[in-house]
Amino acid sequence: MPVPQPPLTPVRSITRRGAGRLVAVLGLALAVGVPSAVSAPSAVGAAAEVLPVPSDSVLRLSGHGWGHAIGMSQWGAFGAARKGLTWRQILSFYYPTAGRTTASNRTLRVWVGADTDDRVTVLPASGLRATTAGATVTLPTSAWGYTVTSWRIRRLSDGSFRLGFHGRNARGDTMWFAHPIGGHYDHPGTITLSRLASDLRLVLPDGTIMRVRGALRGAADGSSAGLRTVALVRLETYLRSVVPSEMPASWDGAALAAQSAAARTYALRYAADHGGRGGYDICSTTWCQVWNGTARYTSSGRLIRSYEYAASDAAIRATAGVALTDRAGRYANTMFSASNGGWSIAGGTSYLVSKRDPYDGVVPSTAHEWTDSVRASTLQRAFPRVGTLRRVVVTARDGKGDWGGRVLSVRLEGSAGSVAVGGSTFRRVAGLRTTWWVARSRA
């Protein structure tokens, strides 16, 4: 829901523009040291604060939050649930003025970002079918004296699609064969693989297996012969993987239910805004929101990790079909991130507001409160015009929360000159979790 951000499962999904995956882990909050420089300005326009580069050339910082801080804080939802709020109350707090509607259990086309080899490779199984342009064929597990070891959809140089299988015979010989659908080998339209009432086993480039509920399709990626893998999954089934990928299934039910409604709405809004481009409605990474299929296995069939859990399934059922709307009746852009640090950022709508968050921090975490270090050499490489870095000067903050709030602008001063940069640029270059930070005492 997201803008890119760090992962949560140990997750918010920062996503494209909002979607959060959080990568934070439960644990004791790190203590925030006393600032080693001038006290932070309390608002925009206050006196600048100067952070001299220490003798070891390492700036030591303390900060609040993880991610873009727009919309729902996932750690805040966790804290609110611990305080006794229901999932409806959590949604109302993080998305004030948003309305509610009931969404149908439609099919979503999910671009499988983990499959990057320009082909769709699926393990054979009874009942596997291939469909294109109205023609459907049930695929065999053996043919022409060969046992099928995998099926593959690929795209040819002329842009057409072809289905084939890899086989092994009794002598151990292996070979690829093209397989017809409706009497034709090459097809101008996409090819879809499905299996009634059963998962598909998608082979990823690293050799691991992703189990998928639904169908898999090879879709044109916009280039002459490129192909992207797209899963066709019903909305409520899609959420079974998304919710525990974005928020630990061990968290309180009210938080999981709030995440379920937010993720459902986010997917529907993203599909409404972007669906139809590139043959997919939403992607599977933190640039949209995280979807990992049913489970991941090794090539030998050993379970690596499941992505569906009883607790998150129950939360999805508790909110079945619930979606939020904006004042125009469209699905709301329900962005979320790991932690807002205690103060959210406005997102340009009536339901994405900037305000103090009393729930983010109820449960201590290294997402809410953190420490980090930045080497002067990192900043010097990014901004060579400064020469040898002497000091970092925070020239403006937003005035909201501890230390004068989030950093809006910074000036880097060195032996050869100075460079003024925005707070977000500094955060990116320094690799910080947010723009809300302050210098801390050397530890």
N, C-alpha and C positions, 0 to 999 in steps of 0.2 A: 504494500500500500504505500507504498513506498517511494523513495529517492535512494540511491544506494546507500547502504549502511552495513554495519557488521552483522554477522550471523548470530541467532538465539539459541540454540539448543545447547549449547554450551558453548537464543537467536536474537526486520522488522525489518526486519526486513527492510534495508534501505532499498529502495527500488528506484526505479527509473525516475520517478518523480516523487515517489513516496512509498512505501511498502516495506515493510519492515521485517526484516529478519533479525533475530537477535542472537547475539553471540555471547551474551552475558551469562555469567553463572552465579547461582546463589552463593552467598558467602558473606563474611564480615566486611563492612565498608572500610575502605582504606582511609586512614586519618588524613585530614587536610592540614598541612603545615602552615605556619605563619608566613605570609608573603615576605619575600626577601627584598622587595623593592618598595617604591612609594606606594601607599595605599591606593587601591583601585578607584578610578573615578566613579562617582555614583550615578552618572547619567551622561548622555551625549553632551559633549562640550566641556566636561569637567577636566581638571588638570591631567596632563599626560602622566603615565607611569612608566618609569624607566627600569628595564631589566638588563643590568650589565652582564656581559658574558663572563662566567666564572673562569678561573685559571685552568680548569680542566676542560673548558670549551663545551660544557654540557649544561643546557638550560633545564631546570627541574620544575615541573608544573603540576598543579592540582586542578581538577576539573569536575564538572557536573554533566551528566547525561551521556547518551550514546545515540547518534543518529540525527535526523533532521528536526525532530521535536514538534512536528506538525500533526495535529489530530490526536489519536489515542496513544498514550504511553503504555507499552505492554507491562513494564514493571509497575507503572501506576495502576493499571487494571488489576494486577496481582495484589497490590497494597489495598486497593479499594475493596476487593473481595474479602481480604483479611479483616477489613473494618466492617464487614457485614452488608455491603451494598449488593444489590441484585444486578444481574447482567443488564437489565433495562436501565437501572440507575447509572451504571457505569457508562453505557452508551450515551445517555442524556448528558452526563458530565463532560464527556470528551467531544461530543458532537451536538452541542446545544442548538436548538431551532430545527434540527433535522427531523423530517417526518418519517413515517414508517409505511411500508407496503408489503404485500406478499408476492414473492417472485416465483415463477414456475421453475420446475426442475429441468431446465433446458440443457442441451448438449453444448459444451464448450470445446473449442479447438485450441489445444494447449501445445505451443511450440516447445518441444523437449530440448532444452538447451544443452543437456549433457551429451546428446548424440550429435557429434560434430564431423562425421566422416562422409557426409554427402550420400548416405544410403540408409535404408531402413532394413535392419537384419533381425529376423525373428526366428526363434527355435521352432522346430516342427511339433505339431500336436494334432491329435484327432479332432476333427471338426473345424480345422482352420480353413478360412475362406478368403478369397480375393475378389474384389469388386472394382469394376471400372465401367463408366459409360453405360450403366444399366445391365451389364453382363456380370454374372457371378459364377465362380467355380470353386468347388471344394478341393482343397489341396491334399495330395497323397503324402503319406509318410515314406513311401518308397516308389521308385519309378525306373523303368528301363534297366533293371538289375542293380540299381544303386539305392542305398538307404539315405534318405534325406537327412542332412545334418543341420541345415539352416536354409531359410528362405530370405530372399533379398529383393528390395525394390531399389532401382537406380534410375538415374536420368541420363539419357544419351545426349550427344553433342548437338543434335537437332532439336532438343527440348522435349522429346517424347519420353514416356516412362516404359520400363521393361521389368517384368517379374522373372526371377530365376531361382534355382536352388543349387546348393552345393551338396554333392552326394559322394558316398564311399561304397565301393563294392566289396565282394567277399575276398578279393585278392589284396585289398587295402588301397586300391587305386582311388584317387579323388578327382572330381571334375565338376565344373559349373555348367549348368544347363539352363537355357531359356525355357519358360513355361507359358503356354498360350492362355489367354482369357477370352472367351467368346470367339475362339478361332483365330485370334490375332496375337502376335508377340509384342508389338510396339503400339503404344496408346498415346493419343494426344492429351488425354486428361489424366488426373491423378489416379493412383491405385491405392485401395484401402484394404487392410488385412483385419479380420475380425474372427471371433470365436464365440459362439453362443454360450452365455452363462459361465464363461471361464476367462481367466486372465490370459494375456499374451505375455511372452517372455522376450523382451527387447534386448538384443546384445549391444552393449555400448563399446566405444572405441578402446577402452581400457580392459575389455574382456569380461567385465562384470555384467550381470543380468538384472534388468529392471522389470519387475512385474507390473503390468498395466491392466486396470479394469477398464474395458471399453474397446476401442479400435485404434489402429495405427495407420497413418497415411503418409505417403511421400508427397510433398508439396513443393512447387517451384519456389525458389528463394529470391527471385528477381533477376538472377543472372541467366545466361544462356543455357547452362546445363547444371546449375547448382540445385541442391535438394535439401529441404529441411524436414525433420521428422515431426509429425504433428499427431498428438493423441486426441481422440474424440471421447470425451468423458462427460457424463451427466454431472450437473452442478453440485448436487449434494454428495456424490461420490468423490468428485474433485476435492471438496473440502475435507474429506477424511484424511487426505495426505497433506493438504495445506496447513490446517490448524496445528497439528503437532510438529510440523516443520517450522512454523513461525513462533510457537509458544510451547514450552514443555508440557506434555500431557499430565505431568504430576502436579501442576498448579491447580488452584481452587476452581471448582466448576463454574462459578460466576465469571471469572476471568476468561476461561476457555469459551464460554458461551458468548461473551462480548466479542472475543476474537473471531468466533464463527460468523456472527452477523456482520462484523466489519469486513472480514475477508470475502464473504458472499457478495456484499455490496460493492467492494472494490473490484472484484472480478467482473461484475455486471457493468459497472461504469467503464472499466477499461475496454471491455468488449464493445460497448456502445460507441466509445470514442475512436477505437483503433481497429475493431473487427473488420475483416474483409481485406485488410492489407497483408499481403504475403501469405494468405491462406490460413491465418490463425487469428484467434481472438485475444489471447494472452500468452505471455511467455512463462517459463517455469523457474526463473531465477529471481534473485533479489531485485532485479530491475522491474519486475512486476510483483509477483509474490511467489514464495517457494513451493514448488510441487515436485515430489519425488517418486510418484507412482505408489504402488502398494508396498513394495519392499525391494531391497537390493540383495543379490546373491553373488557368490563367486562363480566362476565358470564351472566348478565342480558341483555346484548346487548348495553350498554351505551358506546359511543365512548370515548376511553382514549386518543388516538392520531392517527392522520393520518400520513403516511410516503410518501405520494405523493402530490406534489404541482405543480400548474400551472407554476410557474417561473422555477423550476428545470426541469420539463417536456419539457419546451421550449428550455432550454439549451441543453438537451439531443438530441432533434430533430435537433438543429442547428449543432451538431457535428455528426450526425447519421453515424455510421460505422467507424468513424475516430479512428485509433489506431496508436501508435508510434512503430518504429522498431529500432533494433540495427544495427550495421554495417554488421552483418551476415544475416540480413533480418528476424530475429526472433522478436517476440513481445518484446518490451523493458520492463525492470523491473521498471515501473514508480512509484517508492516509493514516499510517501508524508507524511508530518507530520503537526501538528498544526502551529508551528512557529519555524524558525531557529534562531530567535533573531537578525538577521541582517548579519549572515554569515553561509552559508551552509557547510555541511560536505561531503567529497568525498565518493562515494559508490562503487568504484572499477571498474567503466566502464567509457567510454569516455563521456557519457551523464549524469553521476551523479558526478558532480564536486564540489570542494570546492571553494567558491568565496564570495565576499561581496554581500549582497542583499540590494539594496536601497529601496525596496518596503515593506519589513517586518518592520513594525513600522510606515508606512504612516498612518495607522489607529491605534490609541492607543488601547492597550489591555493588559490584565493581562497575556496573552500568550507571548507577546513580552518582557514585562518588569514586573518583579514580585519581591515580598519579601516573605521570609519564615523564619521559626525558626526551629532549631534542638536541642532537649534536649540532654545533655551529656549522660544521662542514656540510651538513645536509642543506642548510639554508644558503650557504655560500655557493654550492653547486647550482641551486635553483636561481639564485640572484647574483651572478658573478660580478655585477657592476659595483657591489658594495666592497669588494676586496675582502680583507680579513674582517669578519664581523666583530664589532665592539659592543653593540648594545641593541636590544629590541625595545622599541617604544610603543606602548599601547596608546593610541591617540583618541580612541572613542569606544564607548560601550553603549549598550542599549538601555541601561538604567533599570533593568528588571532582575531583582534577585541579588544573591551574594556577590560581593566584589564589584558591584556596579553593573552586573549582568554580562551578557555575551559580548565578545570582542567584535566591534564593527570595522575597525581599521588599525593598521600597524605600520610603523616605520622602522625599517632595518637600517642601521647606521654602521659604517665600517671605515676601514683605512682609505678606501678609494672613493667613497660617496655614500649616498643613501637611496633607498627605494621605498615608496609607499605602496602598500598592498591592502586589499580588503581582508576582513577577518576570515572569510570562507577560503580565500586563496591561501592564507597562512595556515589554516587548519589542514588543507589538503596537502600542502608541501611538507608540513611537519608531521603528518600522519596522526593527527589528534582525533579523538572521538567526536568532539563538538567544537564550537567556537567559544564555549563557556569555560574559561580557564584563567588561572592566575599563577604568578611565580610562587614557589614554596621554598621554605628553608632547606638548605642542603642537608641531606640525611645520610 
